[in-house]
Amino acid sequence: MSHTPFIWAAYSIGAIVLLWTAAAPLLGKKAVTRDIRRLIQLEERSRDSHS
């Protein structure tokens, strides 16, 4: 019995996990940046309305 399919599966799963680990923070960074920009705009509008 050849173990090659199991080895390929293990390496494939490992590669997917490593890629996800590298990509997840980058995707999260975009969302955080968008939220911060939105908060800054809200703060500026609030400041303008109080002046």
Phi, psi and omega per residue, in radians:
M1 nan 2.275 -3.115
S2 -1.538 2.395 3.130
H3 -1.660 0.045 -3.070
T4 -0.978 -0.804 3.140
P5 -1.054 -0.644 3.132
F6 -1.204 -0.667 3.120
I7 -1.147 -0.795 3.108
W8 -1.080 -0.707 3.111
A9 -1.100 -0.754 -3.138
A10 -1.117 -0.764 3.106
Y11 -1.144 -0.673 3.128
S12 -1.126 -0.806 3.116
I13 -1.089 -0.731 3.105
G14 -1.069 -0.744 3.129
A15 -1.134 -0.708 3.122
I16 -1.111 -0.754 3.130
V17 -1.109 -0.758 3.128
L18 -1.126 -0.725 3.114
L19 -1.126 -0.732 3.116
W20 -1.129 -0.690 3.129
T21 -1.096 -0.604 3.118
A22 -1.378 -0.615 -3.038
A23 -1.468 -0.557 -3.058
A24 -0.998 -0.816 3.130
P25 -1.110 -0.592 3.122
L26 -1.160 -0.721 3.105
L27 -1.171 -0.681 3.097
G28 -1.172 -0.591 3.141
K29 -1.094 -0.682 3.125
K30 -1.096 -0.740 3.141
A31 -1.157 -0.729 3.138
V32 -1.140 -0.743 3.118
T33 -1.074 -0.731 3.121
R34 -1.095 -0.745 3.137
D35 -1.138 -0.697 3.130
I36 -1.135 -0.746 3.101
R37 -1.059 -0.723 3.130
R38 -1.109 -0.731 3.123
L39 -1.139 -0.672 3.112
I40 -1.110 -0.744 3.116
Q41 -1.099 -0.733 3.108
L42 -1.099 -0.706 3.135
E43 -1.148 -0.714 3.124
E44 -1.132 -0.705 3.103
R45 -1.119 -0.692 3.135
S46 -1.137 -0.715 3.133
R47 -1.137 -0.723 -3.140
D48 -1.143 -0.639 -3.117
S49 -1.296 -0.435 3.124
H50 -1.477 -0.259 -3.101
S51 -1.424 nan nan
